[in-house]
Amino acid sequence: MKVDLHIHTTASDGRLTPEEVVQITAKQGLSVIAITDHDSISGIKPALLAAEAFPSLRVIPGLEINTDTPNGEVHILGYFIDYRNKELKQALERLRNSREARARKIVAKLGELGIDIAWHRVLELAGGGSVGRPHIAQAMFERGYIPSFQEAFIKYIGRQGPAYAERERLSPVEAVAMVVKAGGLPVLAHPADIDDLEGLLVELKEAGLVGLEAYYDGYHWKLIDRLVHLAAKHGLITSGGSDFHGLGGGNETPLGGVDVPLDCAERLIILAERRSQEVMGR
């Protein structure tokens, strides 16, 4: 019984369509997956429709919201969101527009550095989904400006890079509130490198945080154990996943490649069902 609660598709910066993700994970024998595209929910409905052909696979509707703190980025996962919520759609559209404006600035800065990539190619790589830095990195790689995908972030478009550009800022608390308002369960994503993690957990739990991603690509058992204990201390559900994008290369963890306990998904499902019943009973 395999679980992967952190997957990206072509709806944001992944390479596989939602349908392809569902087909592959079903054939691999996964039992629960979550579609969690960056600032996008457009991949959820296609994934749910595709999953109807695979009764043994459950697809959780989700998303991942990128937020900013003074010391870097913090990402919030939202599970069991109402992907038809108009207010959520409008908020995410603003974030995607900000992402595209940021991407244009990055491409312009790269041009000033002598790295000439075509904007139309970046859009092609995005495939109609949310435009992100990975699409720019792929365009740079195709043109031979960098020897590897990761090099783009290390040398040029990472937060400290000369071609980096800011986007609309959203705080972690605002993202948690956004997920809660859309009927979802907010979980703090890949938290290992967050400064003052425990202090942030206290703040976010007050805003509605219910979980902490403890099982993640590259996390060793000692780190996982620390995060599991931290989650238990603050009454949070543990979650986990591959953060799969399908970008290729030997360093990417495949779909279902992180050992996530089934209990993680079961606890999220139980909480989602309980909250749904509470809403119906009002």
Secondary structure, 3 states (H helix, E strand, C coil): CEEEEEECCCCCCCCCCHHHHHHHHHHCCEEEEEECCECCCCCHHHHHHHHCCCCCCEEEEEEEEEEEECCEEEEEEEECCCCCCHHHHHHHHHHHHHHHHHHHHHHHHHHHCCCCCCHHHHHHHHCCCCCCHHHHHHHHHHCCCCCCHHHHHHHHHCCCCCCCCCCCCCCHHHHHHHHHHCCCEEEECCCCCCCCHHHHHHHHHHHCCCEEEEEECCCCHHHHHHHHHHHHHCCCEEEEECCECCCCCCCCCCCCCCCCCHHHHHHHHHHHHHHHHHHHHC
